[in-house]
Amino acid sequence: MDELQTILYDLSTKIMKNERAEAEAVEGYNDQLKLIALAQEKTDDAGLKEFLEKLESATKEKISDELNHGESLYAEYVEMTGIKPATT
């Protein structure tokens, strides 16, 4: 294996690690959404409810961004390596 091939393998590995980090961020945001929902159920404070609704919306937007990043990284890996998912 030549030096360039080694660098490309390392780069593709890093891309997939970054894709995994995006997925882990989504997991954290899902936990956040669960806590937001619990707080919404427990409060009668109108101001807090309004804040929690904004927080919920912002968290969902962050999830959407992470999903876009993950898809982009995945596509880059496939393009770089030429390895595609198996089809059934």
PyMOL Python script that loads the backbone (N, CA, C, O; Angstrom):
from pymol import cmd

cmd.read_pdbstr("""\
ATOM      1  N   MET A   1       0.858  -1.169   0.000  1.00  0.00           N
ATOM      2  CA  MET A   1       0.000   0.000   0.000  1.00  0.00           C
ATOM      3  C   MET A   1       0.907   1.237   0.000  1.00  0.00           C
ATOM      4  O   MET A   1       1.848   1.332   0.788  1.00  0.00           O
ATOM      5  N   ASP A   2       0.611   2.161  -0.881  1.00  0.00           N
ATOM      6  CA  ASP A   2       1.438   3.368  -0.927  1.00  0.00           C
ATOM      7  C   ASP A   2       0.931   4.415   0.061  1.00  0.00           C
ATOM      8  O   ASP A   2      -0.118   4.246   0.684  1.00  0.00           O
ATOM      9  N   GLU A   3       1.684   5.485   0.189  1.00  0.00           N
ATOM     10  CA  GLU A   3       1.375   6.523   1.177  1.00  0.00           C
ATOM     11  C   GLU A   3       0.017   7.172   0.907  1.00  0.00           C
ATOM     12  O   GLU A   3      -0.749   7.405   1.842  1.00  0.00           O
ATOM     13  N   LEU A   4      -0.286   7.463  -0.345  1.00  0.00           N
ATOM     14  CA  LEU A   4      -1.572   8.083  -0.675  1.00  0.00           C
ATOM     15  C   LEU A   4      -2.730   7.170  -0.302  1.00  0.00           C
ATOM     16  O   LEU A   4      -3.723   7.625   0.266  1.00  0.00           O
ATOM     17  N   GLN A   5      -2.608   5.879  -0.619  1.00  0.00           N
ATOM     18  CA  GLN A   5      -3.670   4.937  -0.279  1.00  0.00           C
ATOM     19  C   GLN A   5      -3.898   4.901   1.227  1.00  0.00           C
ATOM     20  O   GLN A   5      -5.040   4.853   1.683  1.00  0.00           O
ATOM     21  N   THR A   6      -2.818   4.926   1.999  1.00  0.00           N
ATOM     22  CA  THR A   6      -2.927   4.945   3.459  1.00  0.00           C
ATOM     23  C   THR A   6      -3.642   6.199   3.933  1.00  0.00           C
ATOM     24  O   THR A   6      -4.498   6.134   4.815  1.00  0.00           O
ATOM     25  N   ILE A   7      -3.297   7.329   3.356  1.00  0.00           N
ATOM     26  CA  ILE A   7      -3.949   8.592   3.726  1.00  0.00           C
ATOM     27  C   ILE A   7      -5.438   8.533   3.390  1.00  0.00           C
ATOM     28  O   ILE A   7      -6.266   8.981   4.184  1.00  0.00           O
ATOM     29  N   LEU A   8      -5.784   7.991   2.234  1.00  0.00           N
ATOM     30  CA  LEU A   8      -7.196   7.910   1.840  1.00  0.00           C
ATOM     31  C   LEU A   8      -7.973   6.972   2.757  1.00  0.00           C
ATOM     32  O   LEU A   8      -9.123   7.259   3.092  1.00  0.00           O
ATOM     33  N   TYR A   9      -7.375   5.865   3.168  1.00  0.00           N
ATOM     34  CA  TYR A   9      -8.033   4.980   4.131  1.00  0.00           C
ATOM     35  C   TYR A   9      -8.258   5.704   5.456  1.00  0.00           C
ATOM     36  O   TYR A   9      -9.331   5.613   6.053  1.00  0.00           O
ATOM     37  N   ASP A  10      -7.238   6.418   5.903  1.00  0.00           N
ATOM     38  CA  ASP A  10      -7.373   7.171   7.154  1.00  0.00           C
ATOM     39  C   ASP A  10      -8.451   8.247   7.038  1.00  0.00           C
ATOM     40  O   ASP A  10      -9.230   8.457   7.967  1.00  0.00           O
ATOM     41  N   LEU A  11      -8.489   8.921   5.900  1.00  0.00           N
ATOM     42  CA  LEU A  11      -9.498   9.951   5.675  1.00  0.00           C
ATOM     43  C   LEU A  11     -10.900   9.359   5.650  1.00  0.00           C
ATOM     44  O   LEU A  11     -11.818   9.928   6.241  1.00  0.00           O
ATOM     45  N   SER A  12     -11.079   8.231   4.978  1.00  0.00           N
ATOM     46  CA  SER A  12     -12.405   7.613   4.930  1.00  0.00           C
ATOM     47  C   SER A  12     -12.833   7.141   6.319  1.00  0.00           C
ATOM     48  O   SER A  12     -14.013   7.205   6.661  1.00  0.00           O
ATOM     49  N   THR A  13     -11.882   6.670   7.112  1.00  0.00           N
ATOM     50  CA  THR A  13     -12.192   6.275   8.491  1.00  0.00           C
ATOM     51  C   THR A  13     -12.629   7.484   9.311  1.00  0.00           C
ATOM     52  O   THR A  13     -13.577   7.398  10.090  1.00  0.00           O
ATOM     53  N   LYS A  14     -11.950   8.596   9.138  1.00  0.00           N
ATOM     54  CA  LYS A  14     -12.297   9.820   9.858  1.00  0.00           C
ATOM     55  C   LYS A  14     -13.685  10.303   9.448  1.00  0.00           C
ATOM     56  O   LYS A  14     -14.463  10.751  10.290  1.00  0.00           O
ATOM     57  N   ILE A  15     -13.994  10.213   8.160  1.00  0.00           N
ATOM     58  CA  ILE A  15     -15.322  10.612   7.683  1.00  0.00           C
ATOM     59  C   ILE A  15     -16.403   9.797   8.383  1.00  0.00           C
ATOM     60  O   ILE A  15     -17.410  10.352   8.821  1.00  0.00           O
ATOM     61  N   MET A  16     -16.204   8.490   8.492  1.00  0.00           N
ATOM     62  CA  MET A  16     -17.217   7.652   9.141  1.00  0.00           C
ATOM     63  C   MET A  16     -17.282   7.909  10.645  1.00  0.00           C
ATOM     64  O   MET A  16     -18.359   7.814  11.233  1.00  0.00           O
ATOM     65  N   LYS A  17     -16.167   8.229  11.275  1.00  0.00           N
ATOM     66  CA  LYS A  17     -16.199   8.596  12.702  1.00  0.00           C
ATOM     67  C   LYS A  17     -16.998   9.882  12.882  1.00  0.00           C
ATOM     68  O   LYS A  17     -17.759  10.012  13.841  1.00  0.00           O
ATOM     69  N   ASN A  18     -16.830  10.826  11.971  1.00  0.00           N
ATOM     70  CA  ASN A  18     -17.605  12.058  12.046  1.00  0.00           C
ATOM     71  C   ASN A  18     -19.089  11.796  11.806  1.00  0.00           C
ATOM     72  O   ASN A  18     -19.946  12.424  12.428  1.00  0.00           O
ATOM     73  N   GLU A  19     -19.386  10.866  10.903  1.00  0.00           N
ATOM     74  CA  GLU A  19     -20.788  10.497  10.663  1.00  0.00           C
ATOM     75  C   GLU A  19     -21.387   9.896  11.931  1.00  0.00           C
ATOM     76  O   GLU A  19     -22.531  10.188  12.280  1.00  0.00           O
ATOM     77  N   ARG A  20     -20.621   9.065  12.612  1.00  0.00           N
ATOM     78  CA  ARG A  20     -21.084   8.469  13.868  1.00  0.00           C
ATOM     79  C   ARG A  20     -21.312   9.546  14.936  1.00  0.00           C
ATOM     80  O   ARG A  20     -22.261   9.457  15.715  1.00  0.00           O
ATOM     81  N   ALA A  21     -20.451  10.551  14.969  1.00  0.00           N
ATOM     82  CA  ALA A  21     -20.622  11.647  15.924  1.00  0.00           C
ATOM     83  C   ALA A  21     -21.926  12.405  15.656  1.00  0.00           C
ATOM     84  O   ALA A  21     -22.596  12.846  16.590  1.00  0.00           O
ATOM     85  N   GLU A  22     -22.276  12.553  14.395  1.00  0.00           N
ATOM     86  CA  GLU A  22     -23.546  13.199  14.053  1.00  0.00           C
ATOM     87  C   GLU A  22     -24.716  12.365  14.594  1.00  0.00           C
ATOM     88  O   GLU A  22     -25.671  12.915  15.143  1.00  0.00           O
ATOM     89  N   ALA A  23     -24.639  11.055  14.440  1.00  0.00           N
ATOM     90  CA  ALA A  23     -25.694  10.166  14.948  1.00  0.00           C
ATOM     91  C   ALA A  23     -25.777  10.243  16.469  1.00  0.00           C
ATOM     92  O   ALA A  23     -26.871  10.223  17.035  1.00  0.00           O
ATOM     93  N   GLU A  24     -24.636  10.330  17.125  1.00  0.00           N
ATOM     94  CA  GLU A  24     -24.630  10.443  18.586  1.00  0.00           C
ATOM     95  C   GLU A  24     -25.233  11.770  19.035  1.00  0.00           C
ATOM     96  O   GLU A  24     -25.889  11.835  20.074  1.00  0.00           O
ATOM     97  N   ALA A  25     -25.012  12.829  18.255  1.00  0.00           N
ATOM     98  CA  ALA A  25     -25.623  14.117  18.576  1.00  0.00           C
ATOM     99  C   ALA A  25     -27.142  14.015  18.494  1.00  0.00           C
ATOM    100  O   ALA A  25     -27.851  14.559  19.341  1.00  0.00           O
ATOM    101  N   VAL A  26     -27.641  13.317  17.475  1.00  0.00           N
ATOM    102  CA  VAL A  26     -29.087  13.122  17.342  1.00  0.00           C
ATOM    103  C   VAL A  26     -29.623  12.379  18.567  1.00  0.00           C
ATOM    104  O   VAL A  26     -30.682  12.722  19.091  1.00  0.00           O
ATOM    105  N   GLU A  27     -28.900  11.378  19.011  1.00  0.00           N
ATOM    106  CA  GLU A  27     -29.316  10.643  20.212  1.00  0.00           C
ATOM    107  C   GLU A  27     -29.445  11.588  21.407  1.00  0.00           C
ATOM    108  O   GLU A  27     -30.417  11.517  22.160  1.00  0.00           O
ATOM    109  N   GLY A  28     -28.468  12.465  21.574  1.00  0.00           N
ATOM    110  CA  GLY A  28     -28.527  13.436  22.669  1.00  0.00           C
ATOM    111  C   GLY A  28     -29.698  14.386  22.530  1.00  0.00           C
ATOM    112  O   GLY A  28     -30.359  14.712  23.517  1.00  0.00           O
ATOM    113  N   TYR A  29     -29.960  14.833  21.307  1.00  0.00           N
ATOM    114  CA  TYR A  29     -31.103  15.717  21.088  1.00  0.00           C
ATOM    115  C   TYR A  29     -32.424  15.000  21.334  1.00  0.00           C
ATOM    116  O   TYR A  29     -33.382  15.620  21.796  1.00  0.00           O
ATOM    117  N   ASN A  30     -32.493  13.704  21.035  1.00  0.00           N
ATOM    118  CA  ASN A  30     -33.703  12.944  21.351  1.00  0.00           C
ATOM    119  C   ASN A  30     -33.938  12.907  22.856  1.00  0.00           C
ATOM    120  O   ASN A  30     -35.073  13.045  23.312  1.00  0.00           O
ATOM    121  N   ASP A  31     -32.880  12.722  23.621  1.00  0.00           N
ATOM    122  CA  ASP A  31     -33.002  12.762  25.083  1.00  0.00           C
ATOM    123  C   ASP A  31     -33.485  14.138  25.533  1.00  0.00           C
ATOM    124  O   ASP A  31     -34.310  14.251  26.440  1.00  0.00           O
ATOM    125  N   GLN A  32     -32.965  15.176  24.892  1.00  0.00           N
ATOM    126  CA  GLN A  32     -33.376  16.535  25.211  1.00  0.00           C
ATOM    127  C   GLN A  32     -34.862  16.730  24.922  1.00  0.00           C
ATOM    128  O   GLN A  32     -35.580  17.325  25.726  1.00  0.00           O
ATOM    129  N   LEU A  33     -35.328  16.224  23.763  1.00  0.00           N
ATOM    130  CA  LEU A  33     -36.750  16.336  23.434  1.00  0.00           C
ATOM    131  C   LEU A  33     -37.635  15.635  24.457  1.00  0.00           C
ATOM    132  O   LEU A  33     -38.712  16.123  24.801  1.00  0.00           O
ATOM    133  N   LYS A  34     -37.171  14.492  24.935  1.00  0.00           N
ATOM    134  CA  LYS A  34     -37.935  13.755  25.944  1.00  0.00           C
ATOM    135  C   LYS A  34     -38.087  14.591  27.210  1.00  0.00           C
ATOM    136  O   LYS A  34     -39.170  14.646  27.793  1.00  0.00           O
ATOM    137  N   LEU A  35     -37.004  15.243  27.637  1.00  0.00           N
ATOM    138  CA  LEU A  35     -37.055  16.067  28.838  1.00  0.00           C
ATOM    139  C   LEU A  35     -37.899  17.316  28.624  1.00  0.00           C
ATOM    140  O   LEU A  35     -38.596  17.760  29.537  1.00  0.00           O
ATOM    141  N   ILE A  36     -37.841  17.878  27.435  1.00  0.00           N
ATOM    142  CA  ILE A  36     -38.685  19.036  27.118  1.00  0.00           C
ATOM    143  C   ILE A  36     -40.155  18.635  27.232  1.00  0.00           C
ATOM    144  O   ILE A  36     -40.957  19.364  27.815  1.00  0.00           O
ATOM    145  N   ALA A  37     -40.505  17.478  26.675  1.00  0.00           N
ATOM    146  CA  ALA A  37     -41.899  17.010  26.729  1.00  0.00           C
ATOM    147  C   ALA A  37     -42.337  16.782  28.166  1.00  0.00           C
ATOM    148  O   ALA A  37     -43.460  17.122  28.536  1.00  0.00           O
ATOM    149  N   LEU A  38     -41.465  16.214  28.970  1.00  0.00           N
ATOM    150  CA  LEU A  38     -41.802  16.000  30.384  1.00  0.00           C
ATOM    151  C   LEU A  38     -42.025  17.326  31.098  1.00  0.00           C
ATOM    152  O   LEU A  38     -42.964  17.464  31.882  1.00  0.00           O
ATOM    153  N   ALA A  39     -41.167  18.296  30.828  1.00  0.00           N
ATOM    154  CA  ALA A  39     -41.319  19.610  31.448  1.00  0.00           C
ATOM    155  C   ALA A  39     -42.611  20.278  30.994  1.00  0.00           C
ATOM    156  O   ALA A  39     -43.289  20.931  31.788  1.00  0.00           O
ATOM    157  N   GLN A  40     -42.952  20.116  29.714  1.00  0.00           N
ATOM    158  CA  GLN A  40     -44.198  20.692  29.206  1.00  0.00           C
ATOM    159  C   GLN A  40     -45.410  20.097  29.908  1.00  0.00           C
ATOM    160  O   GLN A  40     -46.379  20.802  30.188  1.00  0.00           O
ATOM    161  N   GLU A  41     -45.354  18.801  30.190  1.00  0.00           N
ATOM    162  CA  GLU A  41     -46.466  18.139  30.882  1.00  0.00           C
ATOM    163  C   GLU A  41     -46.599  18.613  32.325  1.00  0.00           C
ATOM    164  O   GLU A  41     -47.704  18.637  32.867  1.00  0.00           O
ATOM    165  N   LYS A  42     -45.498  18.986  32.946  1.00  0.00           N
ATOM    166  CA  LYS A  42     -45.485  19.298  34.377  1.00  0.00           C
ATOM    167  C   LYS A  42     -45.743  20.759  34.706  1.00  0.00           C
ATOM    168  O   LYS A  42     -46.008  21.086  35.862  1.00  0.00           O
ATOM    169  N   THR A  43     -45.674  21.645  33.721  1.00  0.00           N
ATOM    170  CA  THR A  43     -45.812  23.066  34.053  1.00  0.00           C
ATOM    171  C   THR A  43     -47.147  23.636  33.609  1.00  0.00           C
ATOM    172  O   THR A  43     -47.736  23.221  32.611  1.00  0.00           O
ATOM    173  N   ASP A  44     -47.598  24.605  34.393  1.00  0.00           N
ATOM    174  CA  ASP A  44     -48.769  25.399  34.044  1.00  0.00           C
ATOM    175  C   ASP A  44     -48.363  26.835  33.736  1.00  0.00           C
ATOM    176  O   ASP A  44     -49.208  27.663  33.392  1.00  0.00           O
ATOM    177  N   ASP A  45     -47.081  27.130  33.859  1.00  0.00           N
ATOM    178  CA  ASP A  45     -46.558  28.473  33.644  1.00  0.00           C
ATOM    179  C   ASP A  45     -46.541  28.776  32.146  1.00  0.00           C
ATOM    180  O   ASP A  45     -45.830  28.120  31.384  1.00  0.00           O
ATOM    181  N   ALA A  46     -47.322  29.766  31.729  1.00  0.00           N
ATOM    182  CA  ALA A  46     -47.457  30.097  30.310  1.00  0.00           C
ATOM    183  C   ALA A  46     -46.117  30.534  29.707  1.00  0.00           C
ATOM    184  O   ALA A  46     -45.793  30.158  28.580  1.00  0.00           O
ATOM    185  N   GLY A  47     -45.353  31.310  30.438  1.00  0.00           N
ATOM    186  CA  GLY A  47     -44.065  31.773  29.939  1.00  0.00           C
ATOM    187  C   GLY A  47     -43.093  30.621  29.739  1.00  0.00           C
ATOM    188  O   GLY A  47     -42.365  30.574  28.747  1.00  0.00           O
ATOM    189  N   LEU A  48     -43.089  29.690  30.692  1.00  0.00           N
ATOM    190  CA  LEU A  48     -42.216  28.528  30.575  1.00  0.00           C
ATOM    191  C   LEU A  48     -42.662  27.638  29.426  1.00  0.00           C
ATOM    192  O   LEU A  48     -41.830  27.112  28.687  1.00  0.00           O
ATOM    193  N   LYS A  49     -43.977  27.468  29.273  1.00  0.00           N
ATOM    194  CA  LYS A  49     -44.488  26.663  28.155  1.00  0.00           C
ATOM    195  C   LYS A  49     -44.052  27.257  26.815  1.00  0.00           C
ATOM    196  O   LYS A  49     -43.652  26.526  25.909  1.00  0.00           O
ATOM    197  N   GLU A  50     -44.130  28.573  26.694  1.00  0.00           N
ATOM    198  CA  GLU A  50     -43.720  29.236  25.463  1.00  0.00           C
ATOM    199  C   GLU A  50     -42.233  29.000  25.197  1.00  0.00           C
ATOM    200  O   GLU A  50     -41.835  28.698  24.072  1.00  0.00           O
ATOM    201  N   PHE A  51     -41.414  29.142  26.249  1.00  0.00           N
ATOM    202  CA  PHE A  51     -39.984  28.892  26.099  1.00  0.00           C
ATOM    203  C   PHE A  51     -39.722  27.451  25.680  1.00  0.00           C
ATOM    204  O   PHE A  51     -38.902  27.199  24.797  1.00  0.00           O
ATOM    205  N   LEU A  52     -40.414  26.510  26.308  1.00  0.00           N
ATOM    206  CA  LEU A  52     -40.208  25.095  26.002  1.00  0.00           C
ATOM    207  C   LEU A  52     -40.616  24.773  24.562  1.00  0.00           C
ATOM    208  O   LEU A  52     -39.987  23.943  23.905  1.00  0.00           O
ATOM    209  N   GLU A  53     -41.668  25.431  24.079  1.00  0.00           N
ATOM    210  CA  GLU A  53     -42.068  25.229  22.680  1.00  0.00           C
ATOM    211  C   GLU A  53     -40.981  25.724  21.733  1.00  0.00           C
ATOM    212  O   GLU A  53     -40.684  25.070  20.733  1.00  0.00           O
ATOM    213  N   LYS A  54     -40.383  26.882  22.041  1.00  0.00           N
ATOM    214  CA  LYS A  54     -39.277  27.392  21.218  1.00  0.00           C
ATOM    215  C   LYS A  54     -38.080  26.451  21.288  1.00  0.00           C
ATOM    216  O   LYS A  54     -37.428  26.186  20.278  1.00  0.00           O
ATOM    217  N   LEU A  55     -37.798  25.953  22.479  1.00  0.00           N
ATOM    218  CA  LEU A  55     -36.676  25.036  22.665  1.00  0.00           C
ATOM    219  C   LEU A  55     -36.904  23.736  21.894  1.00  0.00           C
ATOM    220  O   LEU A  55     -35.977  23.194  21.292  1.00  0.00           O
ATOM    221  N   GLU A  56     -38.138  23.241  21.915  1.00  0.00           N
ATOM    222  CA  GLU A  56     -38.481  22.035  21.167  1.00  0.00           C
ATOM    223  C   GLU A  56     -38.261  22.248  19.666  1.00  0.00           C
ATOM    224  O   GLU A  56     -37.674  21.403  18.991  1.00  0.00           O
ATOM    225  N   SER A  57     -38.731  23.368  19.163  1.00  0.00           N
ATOM    226  CA  SER A  57     -38.578  23.676  17.742  1.00  0.00           C
ATOM    227  C   SER A  57     -37.098  23.806  17.373  1.00  0.00           C
ATOM    228  O   SER A  57     -36.671  23.277  16.347  1.00  0.00           O
ATOM    229  N   ALA A  58     -36.326  24.492  18.182  1.00  0.00           N
ATOM    230  CA  ALA A  58     -34.896  24.666  17.911  1.00  0.00           C
ATOM    231  C   ALA A  58     -34.158  23.330  17.961  1.00  0.00           C
ATOM    232  O   ALA A  58     -33.234  23.096  17.182  1.00  0.00           O
ATOM    233  N   THR A  59     -34.566  22.461  18.874  1.00  0.00           N
ATOM    234  CA  THR A  59     -33.932  21.148  19.002  1.00  0.00           C
ATOM    235  C   THR A  59     -34.239  20.294  17.771  1.00  0.00           C
ATOM    236  O   THR A  59     -33.355  19.605  17.263  1.00  0.00           O
ATOM    237  N   LYS A  60     -35.458  20.333  17.297  1.00  0.00           N
ATOM    238  CA  LYS A  60     -35.819  19.584  16.085  1.00  0.00           C
ATOM    239  C   LYS A  60     -35.051  20.112  14.879  1.00  0.00           C
ATOM    240  O   LYS A  60     -34.657  19.335  14.009  1.00  0.00           O
ATOM    241  N   GLU A  61     -34.837  21.414  14.817  1.00  0.00           N
ATOM    242  CA  GLU A  61     -34.049  21.992  13.724  1.00  0.00           C
ATOM    243  C   GLU A  61     -32.606  21.501  13.801  1.00  0.00           C
ATOM    244  O   GLU A  61     -31.993  21.211  12.773  1.00  0.00           O
ATOM    245  N   LYS A  62     -32.065  21.406  15.002  1.00  0.00           N
ATOM    246  CA  LYS A  62     -30.706  20.888  15.175  1.00  0.00           C
ATOM    247  C   LYS A  62     -30.618  19.431  14.733  1.00  0.00           C
ATOM    248  O   LYS A  62     -29.638  19.032  14.103  1.00  0.00           O
ATOM    249  N   ILE A  63     -31.624  18.643  15.054  1.00  0.00           N
ATOM    250  CA  ILE A  63     -31.649  17.245  14.616  1.00  0.00           C
ATOM    251  C   ILE A  63     -31.634  17.188  13.089  1.00  0.00           C
ATOM    252  O   ILE A  63     -30.895  16.403  12.495  1.00  0.00           O
ATOM    253  N   SER A  64     -32.445  18.014  12.473  1.00  0.00           N
ATOM    254  CA  SER A  64     -32.502  18.050  11.013  1.00  0.00           C
ATOM    255  C   SER A  64     -31.125  18.373  10.429  1.00  0.00           C
ATOM    256  O   SER A  64     -30.705  17.758   9.449  1.00  0.00           O
ATOM    257  N   ASP A  65     -30.431  19.330  11.028  1.00  0.00           N
ATOM    258  CA  ASP A  65     -29.082  19.678  10.576  1.00  0.00           C
ATOM    259  C   ASP A  65     -28.135  18.495  10.726  1.00  0.00           C
ATOM    260  O   ASP A  65     -27.358  18.202   9.816  1.00  0.00           O
ATOM    261  N   GLU A  66     -28.193  17.819  11.859  1.00  0.00           N
ATOM    262  CA  GLU A  66     -27.308  16.670  12.099  1.00  0.00           C
ATOM    263  C   GLU A  66     -27.587  15.558  11.080  1.00  0.00           C
ATOM    264  O   GLU A  66     -26.662  14.915  10.585  1.00  0.00           O
ATOM    265  N   LEU A  67     -28.857  15.339  10.777  1.00  0.00           N
ATOM    266  CA  LEU A  67     -29.201  14.322   9.779  1.00  0.00           C
ATOM    267  C   LEU A  67     -28.630  14.682   8.412  1.00  0.00           C
ATOM    268  O   LEU A  67     -28.131  13.819   7.691  1.00  0.00           O
ATOM    269  N   ASN A  68     -28.709  15.962   8.063  1.00  0.00           N
ATOM    270  CA  ASN A  68     -28.120  16.404   6.794  1.00  0.00           C
ATOM    271  C   ASN A  68     -26.613  16.185   6.788  1.00  0.00           C
ATOM    272  O   ASN A  68     -26.053  15.713   5.798  1.00  0.00           O
ATOM    273  N   HIS A  69     -25.958  16.527   7.892  1.00  0.00           N
ATOM    274  CA  HIS A  69     -24.512  16.334   7.981  1.00  0.00           C
ATOM    275  C   HIS A  69     -24.158  14.852   7.857  1.00  0.00           C
ATOM    276  O   HIS A  69     -23.224  14.488   7.142  1.00  0.00           O
ATOM    277  N   GLY A  70     -24.909  14.002   8.557  1.00  0.00           N
ATOM    278  CA  GLY A  70     -24.650  12.564   8.511  1.00  0.00           C
ATOM    279  C   GLY A  70     -24.804  12.008   7.110  1.00  0.00           C
ATOM    280  O   GLY A  70     -23.973  11.220   6.657  1.00  0.00           O
ATOM    281  N   GLU A  71     -25.862  12.413   6.419  1.00  0.00           N
ATOM    282  CA  GLU A  71     -26.073  11.941   5.046  1.00  0.00           C
ATOM    283  C   GLU A  71     -24.947  12.401   4.125  1.00  0.00           C
ATOM    284  O   GLU A  71     -24.494  11.646   3.265  1.00  0.00           O
ATOM    285  N   SER A  72     -24.503  13.629   4.308  1.00  0.00           N
ATOM    286  CA  SER A  72     -23.426  14.167   3.487  1.00  0.00           C
ATOM    287  C   SER A  72     -22.128  13.394   3.711  1.00  0.00           C
ATOM    288  O   SER A  72     -21.436  13.050   2.753  1.00  0.00           O
ATOM    289  N   LEU A  73     -21.800  13.122   4.966  1.00  0.00           N
ATOM    290  CA  LEU A  73     -20.590  12.372   5.285  1.00  0.00           C
ATOM    291  C   LEU A  73     -20.658  10.956   4.722  1.00  0.00           C
ATOM    292  O   LEU A  73     -19.677  10.447   4.180  1.00  0.00           O
ATOM    293  N   TYR A  74     -21.812  10.332   4.852  1.00  0.00           N
ATOM    294  CA  TYR A  74     -22.010   8.979   4.324  1.00  0.00           C
ATOM    295  C   TYR A  74     -21.790   8.966   2.814  1.00  0.00           C
ATOM    296  O   TYR A  74     -21.103   8.090   2.288  1.00  0.00           O
ATOM    297  N   ALA A  75     -22.375   9.939   2.123  1.00  0.00           N
ATOM    298  CA  ALA A  75     -22.231  10.026   0.669  1.00  0.00           C
ATOM    299  C   ALA A  75     -20.769  10.265   0.278  1.00  0.00           C
ATOM    300  O   ALA A  75     -20.289   9.720  -0.716  1.00  0.00           O
ATOM    301  N   GLU A  76     -20.073  11.076   1.061  1.00  0.00           N
ATOM    302  CA  GLU A  76     -18.657  11.327   0.787  1.00  0.00           C
ATOM    303  C   GLU A  76     -17.837  10.044   0.934  1.00  0.00           C
ATOM    304  O   GLU A  76     -16.940   9.775   0.135  1.00  0.00           O
ATOM    305  N   TYR A  77     -18.154   9.267   1.953  1.00  0.00           N
ATOM    306  CA  TYR A  77     -17.449   7.996   2.153  1.00  0.00           C
ATOM    307  C   TYR A  77     -17.655   7.079   0.946  1.00  0.00           C
ATOM    308  O   TYR A  77     -16.701   6.508   0.417  1.00  0.00           O
ATOM    309  N   VAL A  78     -18.896   6.949   0.525  1.00  0.00           N
ATOM    310  CA  VAL A  78     -19.207   6.076  -0.618  1.00  0.00           C
ATOM    311  C   VAL A  78     -18.490   6.567  -1.866  1.00  0.00           C
ATOM    312  O   VAL A  78     -17.918   5.770  -2.610  1.00  0.00           O
ATOM    313  N   GLU A  79     -18.519   7.881  -2.099  1.00  0.00           N
ATOM    314  CA  GLU A  79     -17.849   8.421  -3.278  1.00  0.00           C
ATOM    315  C   GLU A  79     -16.338   8.216  -3.204  1.00  0.00           C
ATOM    316  O   GLU A  79     -15.707   7.874  -4.204  1.00  0.00           O
ATOM    317  N   MET A  80     -15.763   8.423  -2.029  1.00  0.00           N
ATOM    318  CA  MET A  80     -14.313   8.306  -1.882  1.00  0.00           C
ATOM    319  C   MET A  80     -13.827   6.873  -2.055  1.00  0.00           C
ATOM    320  O   MET A  80     -12.820   6.623  -2.717  1.00  0.00           O
ATOM    321  N   THR A  81     -14.548   5.944  -1.455  1.00  0.00           N
ATOM    322  CA  THR A  81     -14.080   4.558  -1.458  1.00  0.00           C
ATOM    323  C   THR A  81     -14.630   3.749  -2.617  1.00  0.00           C
ATOM    324  O   THR A  81     -14.032   2.750  -3.016  1.00  0.00           O
ATOM    325  N   GLY A  82     -15.765   4.169  -3.162  1.00  0.00           N
ATOM    326  CA  GLY A  82     -16.425   3.376  -4.203  1.00  0.00           C
ATOM    327  C   GLY A  82     -17.168   2.182  -3.633  1.00  0.00           C
ATOM    328  O   GLY A  82     -17.711   1.369  -4.382  1.00  0.00           O
ATOM    329  N   ILE A  83     -17.196   2.069  -2.295  1.00  0.00           N
ATOM    330  CA  ILE A  83     -17.892   0.969  -1.636  1.00  0.00           C
ATOM    331  C   ILE A  83     -19.323   1.396  -1.385  1.00  0.00           C
ATOM    332  O   ILE A  83     -19.574   2.385  -0.696  1.00  0.00           O
ATOM    333  N   LYS A  84     -20.256   0.649  -1.944  1.00  0.00           N
ATOM    334  CA  LYS A  84     -21.677   0.976  -1.801  1.00  0.00           C
ATOM    335  C   LYS A  84     -22.355  -0.053  -0.918  1.00  0.00           C
ATOM    336  O   LYS A  84     -21.903  -1.194  -0.814  1.00  0.00           O
ATOM    337  N   PRO A  85     -23.454   0.362  -0.278  1.00  0.00           N
ATOM    338  CA  PRO A  85     -24.208  -0.602   0.532  1.00  0.00           C
ATOM    339  C   PRO A  85     -24.695  -1.765  -0.323  1.00  0.00           C
ATOM    340  O   PRO A  85     -25.040  -1.594  -1.493  1.00  0.00           O
ATOM    341  N   ALA A  86     -24.715  -2.923   0.268  1.00  0.00           N
ATOM    342  CA  ALA A  86     -25.231  -4.105  -0.431  1.00  0.00           C
ATOM    343  C   ALA A  86     -26.727  -3.941  -0.645  1.00  0.00           C
ATOM    344  O   ALA A  86     -27.428  -3.389   0.203  1.00  0.00           O
ATOM    345  N   THR A  87     -27.197  -4.413  -1.758  1.00  0.00           N
ATOM    346  CA  THR A  87     -28.625  -4.372  -2.036  1.00  0.00           C
ATOM    347  C   THR A  87     -29.174  -5.798  -1.918  1.00  0.00           C
ATOM    348  O   THR A  87     -28.482  -6.776  -2.200  1.00  0.00           O
ATOM    349  N   THR A  88     -30.415  -5.880  -1.499  1.00  0.00           N
ATOM    350  CA  THR A  88     -31.030  -7.199  -1.325  1.00  0.00           C
ATOM    351  C   THR A  88     -31.812  -7.603  -2.539  1.00  0.00           C
ATOM    352  O   THR A  88     -32.396  -8.686  -2.564  1.00  0.00           O
TER     353      THR A  88
END
""", "prot")
cmd.dss("prot")
cmd.show_as("cartoon", "prot")
cmd.util.cbc("prot")
cmd.orient("prot")
